[in-house]
Amino acid sequence: MRVKSFAIGAFLFFVVLAFCQTVSPQFVAIERVVSFENDGQELRGILTLPETGDRPFPVVLLLHGFLGHMNDLEVRGTGGSMYEMTADRLAGAGFASLRFDFRGSGISEGNWEDTTFSGQISDTIAAISFLESLPEIDNRKIAVLGLSQGGLVAACVAARDVRVKSVVLWSAVAIPIHTYSALLGADAVDSSMKAAPGEPILANISWGGTTVLKKEFFDELFTIDPVAEVARYGGPLMVVSGLTDAIVFPQPQSGRIFIDYHEGPERLFLQNSGHIYDLFEGKDNLEEVIDESIHWLLETL
């Protein structure tokens, strides 16, 4: 674990706060279905707020991963999903959150095969603008938390939008061409290079099944660089990596590279778990990741 902050005094303050601050729920969570638009298409999500407490609330945007949606990845033994649990615990600590489906995913408008990194970056910036319009939200305290491909998006948005004040990356894609060549196969990447603009590419997913994405998705494997983007972001950055992650690998190198290229307050949290913190086996690892992330947000937002 590596921590770097503004100065020695600030570092000591953050360390003391991290040990003293608990994440025991202080507030009850309430949820509201919301929607907003980007490029003429409707995106749908869930805004979670503390039922009581001082308004306006700091807010955390929760960005789902590749082929995911805002309520996927059910946590064994809980009846809830990764981001449902995260939103509930954030509300308990006094944070609002917004989880939403990117265009083409879940219940948002759009077609999955049109998905690109730049499109999801644009969706996230639109979500930030939506949050700014809400009276319950403190627009001076906006954080972005992304899982896997959502982490790639979060890193890019942090560099491009000054409204982002803190970032948390969970199992974030660091080197797209490496990750997606393994995930979708080198044959799909090779086919995309010979394809015409807008041509759909069939790819075999490493964990089973197939998917179809257009050439433009594969082109961005070479043009979108989340590590280079995060090097332009000077705000607080927390990176969480599972040491046995078989999707974004090798670890801890794939997590540490974000820290190596980032200048500013930062923390690398390593856990002996997989890409989604073994949540299909139980909640303990995910709870630890959520708690550590809340500590970071309490320190930095």
Rosetta silent file (secondary structure, phi, psi, omega in degrees, C-alpha in Angstrom):
SEQUENCE: MRVKSFAIGAFLFFVVLAFCQTVSPQFVAIERVVSFENDGQELRGILTLPETGDRPFPVVLLLHGFLGHMNDLEVRGTGGSMYEMTADRLAGAGFASLRFDFRGSGISEGNWEDTTFSGQISDTIAAISFLESLPEIDNRKIAVLGLSQGGLVAACVAARDVRVKSVVLWSAVAIPIHTYSALLGADAVDSSMKAAPGEPILANISWGGTTVLKKEFFDELFTIDPVAEVARYGGPLMVVSGLTDAIVFPQPQSGRIFIDYHEGPERLFLQNSGHIYDLFEGKDNLEEVIDESIHWLLETL
SCORE:     score description
SCORE:     0.000 S_00000001
   1 L     0.000  135.228 -177.858    0.000    0.000    0.000 S_00000001
   2 E  -129.852  130.195  178.421    1.370    3.439   -0.942 S_00000001
   3 E  -123.207  134.352  175.552    0.059    6.804    0.227 S_00000001
   4 E  -136.102  130.994 -178.924    1.262   10.195   -1.015 S_00000001
   5 L  -135.220 -174.144 -169.911   -0.365   13.467   -0.022 S_00000001
   6 L   -60.444  -42.722 -176.446    0.042   17.207   -0.213 S_00000001
   7 L  -159.707  168.999 -177.303    2.414   17.561    2.725 S_00000001
   8 H   -59.742  -43.155 -179.538    3.547   15.745    5.848 S_00000001
   9 H   -60.965  -45.086  179.297    1.000   17.552    8.017 S_00000001
  10 H   -64.892  -38.769  179.153   -1.871   16.717    5.708 S_00000001
  11 H   -59.667  -46.702 -179.535   -0.667   13.126    5.474 S_00000001
  12 H   -63.510  -39.262  177.809   -0.707   12.718    9.256 S_00000001
  13 H   -60.918  -44.822 -178.578   -4.174   14.258    9.417 S_00000001
  14 H   -65.269  -39.358 -179.628   -5.493   11.834    6.799 S_00000001
  15 H   -64.187  -45.889  179.081   -3.948    8.833    8.535 S_00000001
  16 H   -61.543  -44.889 -179.954   -5.495    9.757   11.879 S_00000001
  17 H   -61.084  -41.167 -178.268   -8.852   10.404   10.256 S_00000001
  18 H   -62.023  -35.680 -178.560   -8.780    7.073    8.418 S_00000001
  19 H   -81.248  -30.011 -177.325   -8.292    5.186   11.662 S_00000001
  20 H   -84.103  -33.757 -176.289  -10.818    7.213   13.655 S_00000001
  21 L   -74.777  130.039  175.137  -13.563    7.402   11.053 S_00000001
  22 L  -103.696  163.900  176.000  -15.908    4.454   10.942 S_00000001
  23 L  -113.260   22.691  173.032  -18.223    3.482    8.133 S_00000001
  24 L   -63.294  134.708 -175.060  -20.988    2.253   10.411 S_00000001
  25 L   -58.132  129.369  175.808  -24.223    3.508    8.870 S_00000001
  26 L  -108.283  -18.240 -176.146  -25.335    6.864   10.271 S_00000001
  27 L  -134.248  152.738  175.493  -28.107    7.522    7.747 S_00000001
  28 L   -88.975  139.897 -178.970  -30.803    5.492    6.003 S_00000001
  29 E   -86.908  139.990  170.171  -30.619    5.334    2.199 S_00000001
  30 E  -124.732  145.217 -175.494  -33.497    6.367   -0.059 S_00000001
  31 E  -117.151  149.098  177.176  -33.548    5.720   -3.807 S_00000001
  32 E  -140.931  129.982  175.695  -35.040    7.615   -6.721 S_00000001
  33 E   -74.567  132.809 -177.256  -35.232    6.579  -10.362 S_00000001
  34 E  -135.181  166.774  174.758  -33.818    9.337  -12.579 S_00000001
  35 E  -150.645  156.194  176.269  -33.005    9.958  -16.221 S_00000001
  36 E  -153.128  170.082 -174.657  -31.009   12.436  -18.285 S_00000001
  37 E  -115.954  151.230  169.881  -30.045   12.835  -21.925 S_00000001
  38 E  -146.489  126.602 -179.335  -26.864   12.697  -23.953 S_00000001
  39 L    51.649   39.722  175.121  -26.760   13.148  -27.730 S_00000001
  40 L    78.477    6.566  179.132  -30.526   12.848  -27.909 S_00000001
  41 E  -117.808  146.550 -176.622  -30.707    9.497  -26.089 S_00000001
  42 E   -89.368  130.917  173.144  -32.083    8.846  -22.612 S_00000001
  43 E  -109.069  138.588 -175.514  -29.869    7.376  -19.907 S_00000001
  44 E  -119.234  144.137 -177.874  -31.543    5.897  -16.844 S_00000001
  45 E  -156.625 -173.383  178.985  -30.183    5.473  -13.380 S_00000001
  46 E  -128.059  121.859  174.602  -30.810    5.436   -9.649 S_00000001
  47 E   -93.570  124.149  177.911  -29.984    8.343   -7.378 S_00000001
  48 E  -111.526  130.528 -177.108  -29.379    7.240   -3.782 S_00000001
  49 E  -128.255  149.454  166.864  -29.505    9.838   -1.001 S_00000001
  50 E   -65.341  136.342 -177.618  -29.150    9.809    2.774 S_00000001
  51 L   -66.117  -33.202  178.003  -32.679   10.224    4.155 S_00000001
  52 L  -128.743 -179.151 -179.638  -31.438   12.758    6.692 S_00000001
  53 L   113.226  175.254 -175.695  -28.291   14.807    7.169 S_00000001
  54 L   -80.008  121.158  175.391  -26.946   18.115    5.987 S_00000001
  55 L   -96.953  153.245   -1.981  -27.833   18.997    2.413 S_00000001
  56 L   -75.939  155.837 -175.575  -26.465   19.417   -0.170 S_00000001
  57 E   -95.020  145.732  164.564  -24.645   16.066   -0.150 S_00000001
  58 E   -63.403  153.336 -172.424  -21.299   15.157   -1.685 S_00000001
  59 E  -134.565  147.928  178.332  -21.910   12.674   -4.498 S_00000001
  60 E  -123.629  123.526  173.625  -20.181    9.663   -6.047 S_00000001
  61 E   -83.971  130.325 -178.715  -20.831    8.556   -9.635 S_00000001
  62 E  -110.044  116.504 -173.565  -20.703    4.747   -9.967 S_00000001
  63 E  -108.407  121.509 -177.020  -19.613    3.518  -13.423 S_00000001
  64 L   -78.361  171.047 -174.421  -20.254   -0.099  -14.391 S_00000001
  65 L   -96.623 -173.708 -178.497  -17.932   -2.324  -16.392 S_00000001
  66 L   -58.955  130.164 -179.127  -17.821   -3.962  -19.815 S_00000001
  67 L    62.921   13.557 -178.627  -21.052   -5.816  -20.716 S_00000001
  68 L  -100.432 -172.448  172.291  -22.422   -4.772  -17.335 S_00000001
  69 L  -152.892  177.157 -168.891  -25.197   -2.555  -16.054 S_00000001
  70 L   -66.300  -22.758 -177.009  -25.875   -0.542  -12.927 S_00000001
  71 L  -118.987   22.611  179.925  -27.409   -3.423  -10.939 S_00000001
  72 L   -86.849 -179.394  178.970  -25.414   -6.439  -12.117 S_00000001
  73 L    66.110   70.984  179.367  -22.970   -8.618  -10.153 S_00000001
  74 E   -68.216  133.831 -177.991  -25.141   -9.998   -7.352 S_00000001
  75 L   -88.423  122.287 -175.325  -23.249  -10.423   -4.101 S_00000001
  76 L   -56.628  133.290  175.187  -23.700  -13.905   -2.654 S_00000001
  77 L    84.337    1.400 -176.998  -25.790  -14.025    0.481 S_00000001
  78 L  -116.828  -24.594 -174.602  -27.099  -10.472    0.233 S_00000001
  79 L    74.327    5.150 -179.881  -29.742  -10.455   -2.494 S_00000001
  80 L  -124.654  170.054 -178.229  -28.211   -7.215   -3.762 S_00000001
  81 E   -98.240  172.444  178.957  -25.679   -6.187   -6.370 S_00000001
  82 H   -52.842  -51.871 -174.854  -22.203   -4.679   -6.116 S_00000001
  83 H   -81.733  -21.975  170.717  -23.368   -1.119   -6.710 S_00000001
  84 H   -63.621  -46.347  178.030  -26.580   -1.502   -4.685 S_00000001
  85 H   -63.042  -43.055 -179.002  -24.418   -2.408   -1.693 S_00000001
  86 H   -62.654  -45.730 -179.498  -21.972    0.382   -2.483 S_00000001
  87 H   -61.985  -41.098 -179.685  -24.732    2.995   -2.799 S_00000001
  88 H   -63.610  -43.242 -178.589  -26.328    1.902    0.470 S_00000001
  89 H   -73.112  -34.145  174.231  -23.055    2.118    2.373 S_00000001
  90 H   -62.195  -44.688  178.601  -22.174    5.454    0.793 S_00000001
  91 H   -61.207  -39.371  178.137  -25.534    6.844    1.915 S_00000001
  92 H   -60.885  -26.778  179.109  -24.900    5.513    5.401 S_00000001
  93 L   -94.980    3.758  175.963  -21.705    7.580    5.460 S_00000001
  94 L    97.857   11.018  179.618  -23.461   10.733    4.228 S_00000001
  95 L  -103.371  139.585  163.194  -22.789   10.507    0.491 S_00000001
  96 E   -80.427  162.170  173.810  -25.274   10.634   -2.356 S_00000001
  97 E  -149.082  154.607  173.366  -24.549    8.415   -5.344 S_00000001
  98 E  -129.851  118.279  170.374  -25.722    7.969   -8.900 S_00000001
  99 E  -110.700  137.565 -176.153  -25.427    4.654  -10.678 S_00000001
 100 E  -147.326  163.320  176.884  -26.629    4.588  -14.264 S_00000001
 101 L   -94.054  128.388  172.553  -26.502    2.512  -17.420 S_00000001
 102 L   -60.702  157.120  175.826  -24.301    3.750  -20.237 S_00000001
 103 L   -55.585  134.586 -179.035  -26.029    4.133  -23.596 S_00000001
 104 L    86.632   -3.007  179.727  -26.561    0.702  -25.125 S_00000001
 105 L  -120.836  152.805  174.768  -26.373   -1.020  -21.723 S_00000001
 106 L    54.011 -127.414 -175.856  -29.047   -2.044  -19.241 S_00000001
 107 L  -106.099   10.363  174.616  -32.216    0.039  -19.558 S_00000001
 108 L   -80.068  158.809  178.147  -30.699    3.125  -21.175 S_00000001
 109 L   -72.200  165.079  179.371  -31.413    3.934  -24.801 S_00000001
 110 L   108.459  168.534 -179.736  -28.961    3.105  -27.559 S_00000001
 111 L  -108.553  134.410 -178.643  -27.463   -0.019  -29.102 S_00000001
 112 H   -56.422  -40.618 -174.193  -24.734   -2.026  -27.397 S_00000001
 113 H   -65.722  -14.120  176.887  -22.773   -2.513  -30.619 S_00000001
 114 H   -87.020    0.424 -177.540  -22.312    1.283  -30.836 S_00000001
 115 L   -60.294  135.320  170.705  -20.425    1.312  -27.506 S_00000001
 116 L  -142.024  161.791  174.541  -17.074    3.105  -27.421 S_00000001
 117 H   -61.245  -44.890 -177.095  -14.869    4.415  -24.636 S_00000001
 118 H   -64.440  -33.804  176.267  -15.359    7.972  -25.859 S_00000001
 119 H   -65.300  -40.459  178.756  -19.139    7.489  -25.838 S_00000001
 120 H   -71.530  -33.023  173.503  -19.057    6.338  -22.217 S_00000001
 121 H   -62.048  -45.131  177.852  -16.781    9.243  -21.291 S_00000001
 122 H   -61.782  -41.152  177.314  -19.340   11.576  -22.861 S_00000001
 123 H   -59.797  -41.341 -177.897  -22.162    9.839  -20.944 S_00000001
 124 H   -68.173  -39.956  176.645  -20.310   10.363  -17.662 S_00000001
 125 H   -63.945  -37.571  175.264  -19.724   14.052  -18.332 S_00000001
 126 H   -64.376  -37.336  178.224  -23.459   14.364  -19.087 S_00000001
 127 H   -64.885  -38.649  177.435  -24.184   12.625  -15.771 S_00000001
 128 H   -62.767  -43.681  178.090  -22.018   15.159  -13.937 S_00000001
 129 H   -62.376  -39.442  176.149  -23.955   18.004  -15.558 S_00000001
 130 H   -60.725  -46.726 -179.667  -27.213   16.323  -14.505 S_00000001
 131 H   -60.875  -37.553  179.431  -26.001   16.052  -10.911 S_00000001
 132 H   -60.165  -25.501 -176.941  -25.051   19.733  -10.921 S_00000001
 133 L   -82.465   -7.810 -174.331  -28.681   20.583  -11.626 S_00000001
 134 L   -93.159  129.519 -178.285  -29.993   18.847   -8.491 S_00000001
 135 L   -67.167  -20.945 -179.364  -30.502   20.932   -5.330 S_00000001
 136 L   -77.547  -10.965 -171.262  -29.670   17.938   -3.115 S_00000001
 137 E  -106.126  133.955  173.190  -26.153   17.684   -4.559 S_00000001
 138 E   -83.519  103.409 -174.952  -23.087   19.700   -3.564 S_00000001
 139 E   -73.878    0.833  172.624  -21.580   20.395   -6.995 S_00000001
 140 E   -90.075   -6.967 -174.164  -18.252   21.284   -5.360 S_00000001
 141 E  -133.249   75.012 -179.519  -17.894   17.692   -4.125 S_00000001
 142 E  -115.741  125.701  176.690  -18.259   15.250   -7.017 S_00000001
 143 E  -117.918  157.610  177.317  -16.306   11.980   -7.133 S_00000001
 144 E  -125.789  130.227  177.885  -16.181    9.255   -9.761 S_00000001
 145 E  -125.339  124.764 -177.496  -15.791    5.543   -8.966 S_00000001
 146 E  -131.371  141.736  177.186  -15.448    3.060  -11.812 S_00000001
 147 E  -102.307  128.286  171.476  -15.115   -0.709  -12.078 S_00000001
 148 L    57.991 -115.168  175.877  -12.978   -2.286  -14.827 S_00000001
 149 H   -62.016  -32.901  173.895  -13.923   -0.498  -18.079 S_00000001
 150 H   -61.791  -29.165  175.066  -15.780    1.965  -15.856 S_00000001
 151 H   -70.411  -40.478  173.081  -12.430    2.610  -14.206 S_00000001
 152 H   -55.923  -47.238 -179.405  -10.883    3.405  -17.582 S_00000001
 153 H   -62.563  -44.042 -179.347  -13.740    5.852  -18.161 S_00000001
 154 H   -59.890  -42.320  179.807  -13.346    7.374  -14.677 S_00000001
 155 H   -61.802  -41.803 -179.038   -9.623    8.008  -15.232 S_00000001
 156 H   -69.615  -41.836 -179.984  -10.323    9.784  -18.526 S_00000001
 157 H   -64.281  -38.910  179.536  -13.188   11.859  -17.142 S_00000001
 158 H   -58.183  -38.275 -179.649  -11.052   12.983  -14.199 S_00000001
 159 H   -75.228  -27.335 -171.294   -8.496   14.429  -16.615 S_00000001
 160 H   -98.622  -16.533 -174.365  -11.094   16.067  -18.856 S_00000001
 161 L  -129.442  111.671 -175.529  -13.587   17.524  -16.369 S_00000001
 162 L   -68.359  -10.154  178.713  -12.422   19.854  -13.594 S_00000001
 163 L   -73.445  -15.384  178.270  -15.662   19.219  -11.690 S_00000001
 164 E   -79.654  121.455 -174.883  -14.289   15.830  -10.593 S_00000001
 165 E  -106.735  -14.526  176.607  -12.695   16.284   -7.175 S_00000001
 166 E  -158.063  149.476 -175.416  -11.765   12.691   -6.251 S_00000001
 167 E  -134.157  138.673  172.852  -11.417    9.390   -8.131 S_00000001
 168 E  -127.733  124.342 -179.805  -11.581    5.732   -7.097 S_00000001
 169 E  -110.761  119.389  176.224  -10.577    3.037   -9.608 S_00000001
 170 E  -104.310  116.381  176.031  -11.668   -0.546   -8.955 S_00000001
 171 L    49.475   43.541 -171.041   -9.833   -3.133  -11.106 S_00000001
 172 L   -73.576  141.257  173.693   -9.471   -0.460  -13.781 S_00000001
 173 L   -67.462  123.662 -178.893   -8.336   -1.238  -17.322 S_00000001
 174 L  -101.558  -41.431 -177.111   -4.912    0.370  -17.694 S_00000001
 175 L  -124.442   92.635 -170.540   -3.697   -0.818  -21.121 S_00000001
 176 H   -55.239  -44.973 -176.267   -6.767   -1.372  -23.334 S_00000001
 177 H   -62.376  -33.844  178.510   -5.120   -3.245  -26.205 S_00000001
 178 H   -70.310  -50.094 -176.180   -3.634   -5.758  -23.753 S_00000001
 179 H   -64.404  -46.291 -172.976   -6.837   -6.319  -21.755 S_00000001
 180 H   -82.088  -20.806  170.373   -9.250   -6.543  -24.686 S_00000001
 181 H   -65.376  -36.653  176.307   -6.982   -8.675  -26.852 S_00000001
 182 H   -75.979  -38.543 -175.002   -7.189  -11.241  -24.041 S_00000001
 183 H   -74.694  -39.630 -174.662  -10.869  -10.612  -23.332 S_00000001
 184 H  -112.112   -8.320  177.045  -12.168  -10.566  -26.925 S_00000001
 185 L    94.896  138.564  178.842   -9.396  -12.364  -28.761 S_00000001
 186 H   -62.963  -28.611  179.716   -6.598  -11.184  -31.019 S_00000001
 187 H   -63.463  -39.974  178.904   -8.604  -12.401  -34.037 S_00000001
 188 H   -66.106  -40.579  178.124  -11.350   -9.861  -33.339 S_00000001
 189 H   -64.108  -44.556  178.629   -8.796   -7.085  -33.002 S_00000001
 190 H   -61.399  -42.030  179.548   -7.113   -8.143  -36.262 S_00000001
 191 H   -62.261  -37.467 -177.976  -10.475   -8.272  -38.048 S_00000001
 192 H   -64.266  -31.165 -178.604  -11.322   -4.762  -36.877 S_00000001
 193 H   -68.679  -24.831 -179.811   -8.205   -3.340  -38.525 S_00000001
 194 H   -97.236   -4.306 -174.004   -9.407   -4.557  -41.913 S_00000001
 195 L   -81.688  159.297  175.289  -13.040   -3.558  -41.379 S_00000001
 196 L   -83.012  157.411  176.621  -14.847   -0.570  -42.841 S_00000001
 197 L   -54.067  134.279  179.834  -16.119    2.242  -40.574 S_00000001
 198 L    81.286   -1.775 -178.116  -19.265    1.140  -38.757 S_00000001
 199 L   -75.182  132.156  177.574  -18.728   -2.542  -39.568 S_00000001
 200 E   -75.344  142.597  179.314  -19.763   -4.938  -36.753 S_00000001
 201 E  -119.415  125.459  175.506  -17.135   -7.342  -35.408 S_00000001
 202 E   -85.343  129.925 -178.914  -18.101  -10.644  -33.748 S_00000001
 203 E  -130.225  143.516  174.484  -15.886  -11.474  -30.781 S_00000001
 204 E   -89.955  124.132 -177.877  -15.634  -14.475  -28.465 S_00000001
 205 L   -82.040  138.884 -173.832  -15.635  -13.413  -24.799 S_00000001
 206 L   -61.917  -31.107 -179.292  -12.998  -15.074  -22.632 S_00000001
 207 L   -91.529    3.637  176.271  -15.479  -16.057  -19.915 S_00000001
 208 L   121.214  147.730  179.133  -17.941  -17.495  -22.453 S_00000001
 209 L    85.940 -176.539 -179.708  -20.382  -16.354  -25.099 S_00000001
 210 E  -132.485  165.229  173.276  -19.978  -13.796  -27.851 S_00000001
 211 E  -147.167  161.551  178.131  -20.571  -10.115  -28.386 S_00000001
 212 E  -123.584  126.644  176.920  -20.739   -7.741  -31.341 S_00000001
 213 E  -135.254  149.480 -178.237  -19.048   -4.337  -31.354 S_00000001
 214 E   -79.993  164.306 -179.025  -18.345   -2.003  -34.227 S_00000001
 215 H   -49.273  -36.736 -174.826  -14.926   -1.194  -35.628 S_00000001
 216 H   -61.792  -32.871  175.517  -14.873    2.097  -33.723 S_00000001
 217 H   -61.274  -47.277 -176.851  -14.668    0.298  -30.365 S_00000001
 218 H   -69.055  -34.569  177.213  -11.579   -1.596  -31.464 S_00000001
 219 H   -58.490  -36.605 -176.587   -9.982    1.519  -32.987 S_00000001
 220 H   -75.273  -10.407  172.714  -10.085    3.170  -29.552 S_00000001
 221 H   -60.262  -24.690 -178.440   -8.011    0.367  -28.042 S_00000001
 222 H  -101.459  -15.555 -172.526   -5.088    2.228  -29.626 S_00000001
 223 H  -111.541  -18.822  177.196   -6.218    5.824  -29.152 S_00000001
 224 L  -102.577  121.744 -176.060   -7.657    5.985  -25.598 S_00000001
 225 L  -125.904   97.521 -176.667   -4.963    5.750  -22.916 S_00000001
 226 H   -64.396  -28.710  178.706   -6.300    5.972  -19.332 S_00000001
 227 H   -70.254  -44.167  176.087   -2.816    6.051  -17.816 S_00000001
 228 H   -62.684  -36.038  178.385   -1.793    9.026  -19.947 S_00000001
 229 H   -65.732  -46.410 -176.185   -5.087   10.675  -19.043 S_00000001
 230 H   -67.168  -21.721  175.432   -4.645   10.177  -15.315 S_00000001
 231 L   -66.035  -20.003  178.919   -1.177   11.724  -15.589 S_00000001
 232 L   -94.055   -0.324 -179.970   -2.995   14.987  -16.409 S_00000001
 233 L  -104.113  122.102 -176.229   -5.209   14.720  -13.311 S_00000001
 234 L  -102.985    3.754 -178.821   -3.721   16.191  -10.164 S_00000001
 235 L   -83.646 -176.501 -177.624   -6.523   15.464   -7.721 S_00000001
 236 L   -65.671  135.981 -177.180   -6.882   12.631   -5.206 S_00000001
 237 E  -135.354  124.386  171.357   -6.674    9.136   -6.711 S_00000001
 238 E  -114.996  133.943  178.890   -7.315    5.757   -5.073 S_00000001
 239 E  -120.627  128.226  178.662   -6.599    2.546   -6.992 S_00000001
 240 E  -115.625  128.832 -179.297   -7.925   -0.837   -5.823 S_00000001
 241 E  -133.206  136.708  170.669   -6.525   -4.051   -7.315 S_00000001
 242 E   -90.288  127.400 -172.669   -7.219   -7.722   -6.702 S_00000001
 243 L   -69.021  -18.370  178.166   -3.960   -9.632   -6.802 S_00000001
 244 L  -107.071   21.828  179.901   -5.561  -12.660   -8.493 S_00000001
 245 L   -59.645  121.416  179.933   -7.412  -10.601  -11.127 S_00000001
 246 L  -101.672    1.981  178.789   -7.614  -12.692  -14.315 S_00000001
 247 L  -101.810  -53.996  174.766   -9.282   -9.969  -16.435 S_00000001
 248 L  -105.800  103.081 -173.053   -7.030   -6.958  -15.845 S_00000001
 249 L  -141.901  164.013   -2.532   -3.591   -8.460  -15.359 S_00000001
 250 L   -76.521  156.217  175.361   -0.802   -8.734  -14.335 S_00000001
 251 L  -119.089  145.152   11.637   -1.363   -7.423  -10.846 S_00000001
 252 L   -86.733    3.730 -174.018   -0.239   -5.450   -8.925 S_00000001
 253 H   -59.074  -39.926 -176.867    1.514   -3.904  -11.944 S_00000001
 254 H   -69.054  -25.667  173.480   -1.719   -2.980  -13.747 S_00000001
 255 H   -83.952  -40.834 -175.667   -2.942   -1.072  -10.713 S_00000001
 256 H   -66.677  -26.762 -177.229    0.375    0.459   -9.764 S_00000001
 257 H   -61.620  -33.016  175.509    0.923    1.985  -13.209 S_00000001
 258 H   -62.759  -42.898  179.748   -1.851    4.507  -12.484 S_00000001
 259 H   -65.678  -41.379 -177.205   -0.056    5.515   -9.292 S_00000001
 260 H   -61.881  -33.817 -176.390    3.321    5.711  -11.028 S_00000001
 261 H   -98.118   -4.047 -179.646    2.068    8.196  -13.623 S_00000001
 262 L   -95.985  139.031  174.745   -0.168   10.244  -11.320 S_00000001
 263 L  -116.495  115.387 -178.354    1.072   13.285   -9.425 S_00000001
 264 L   149.835 -178.992  177.717   -1.036   14.176   -6.423 S_00000001
 265 L   -61.595  134.958 -173.081   -2.531   12.590   -3.287 S_00000001
 266 E  -156.631  161.043  176.967   -2.944    8.899   -3.951 S_00000001
 267 E  -151.888  136.065  172.962   -3.368    5.460   -2.480 S_00000001
 268 E  -110.984  120.376  178.715   -2.947    1.934   -3.827 S_00000001
 269 E  -112.621  120.144 -178.473   -4.997   -0.702   -2.009 S_00000001
 270 E  -108.599  137.773 -179.993   -4.170   -4.325   -2.784 S_00000001
 271 E  -133.395  145.194  178.840   -6.368   -7.252   -1.859 S_00000001
 272 L   -82.216   75.711 -176.860   -5.869  -10.990   -2.291 S_00000001
 273 L  -154.433  179.980 -177.617   -8.937  -11.408   -4.502 S_00000001
 274 L   -94.321 -163.039 -171.470  -10.079  -11.448   -8.124 S_00000001
 275 L   -60.489  -38.838  179.381  -11.408   -8.907  -10.596 S_00000001
 276 L  -115.158   30.715  169.247  -14.723   -8.361   -8.782 S_00000001
 277 L    60.695   33.346  173.097  -13.352   -9.145   -5.310 S_00000001
 278 L    56.385   34.979 -175.714  -14.791  -12.695   -5.193 S_00000001
 279 L   -69.957  -18.796  175.682  -18.324  -11.397   -4.604 S_00000001
 280 L   -72.833  -13.791  178.838  -19.880  -14.540   -6.030 S_00000001
 281 L   -98.746  -20.249 -178.495  -18.383  -16.366   -3.045 S_00000001
 282 L   163.711  176.421 -171.476  -19.378  -13.860   -0.362 S_00000001
 283 L   -98.470   -9.003 -168.327  -19.452  -10.216    0.647 S_00000001
 284 H   -61.106  -47.661 -177.989  -16.389   -9.878    2.877 S_00000001
 285 H   -65.466  -42.153  178.857  -13.847   -8.743    0.288 S_00000001
 286 H   -64.061  -41.362  178.020  -16.249   -6.323   -1.352 S_00000001
 287 H   -58.753  -40.676  178.674  -17.217   -4.856    2.018 S_00000001
 288 H   -63.817  -43.712  179.191  -13.545   -4.231    2.742 S_00000001
 289 H   -62.284  -43.834  178.567  -13.071   -2.529   -0.643 S_00000001
 290 H   -62.306  -46.460 -178.650  -16.156   -0.358   -0.096 S_00000001
 291 H   -61.105  -43.937  179.504  -15.055    0.603    3.429 S_00000001
 292 H   -64.557  -37.153  179.049  -11.549    1.522    2.287 S_00000001
 293 H   -67.728  -39.383  177.707  -13.018    3.567   -0.571 S_00000001
 294 H   -64.787  -42.031  175.768  -15.367    5.412    1.795 S_00000001
 295 H   -54.290  -46.720 -178.849  -12.441    6.240    4.081 S_00000001
 296 H   -62.003  -43.320 -179.560  -10.655    7.715    1.055 S_00000001
 297 H   -67.341  -37.143  175.967  -13.674    9.748    0.003 S_00000001
 298 H   -63.015  -33.716  178.894  -14.168   11.069    3.524 S_00000001
 299 H   -74.200  -33.531 -163.848  -10.555   12.239    3.452 S_00000001
 300 H  -115.661  -13.060 -174.201  -10.559   13.798    0.003 S_00000001
 301 L  -105.563    0.000    0.000  -14.030   14.971   -1.001 S_00000001
